Amino acid sequence: MIPQNAVEHGLDSLSHIFVDAFPKMDITAQRLARKIYQHLAKGEPSPVESLAQDLALPIEQAKQLLNQLGNIS
């Protein structure tokens, strides 16, 4: 039998691995990522101009955010 504290410690470690695997995002970056996933779910492209317009952001700011999310622009 596995001690309960070992299971809790394992889950803690696992949750930290998941959290650390993703970039830290402010609310604007979260909105941008969500919009990208919405486009992908619909099978639509996500050009930066469209994303910027959807979120009422300047195109340059949208480009900067995309770069911060993993150099995908």
Secondary structure by P-SEA (a helix, b strand, c coil): cccaaaaaaaaaaaaaaaaaacccccaaaaaaaaaaaaaaaacccccaaaaaaaacccaaaaaaaaaaacccc
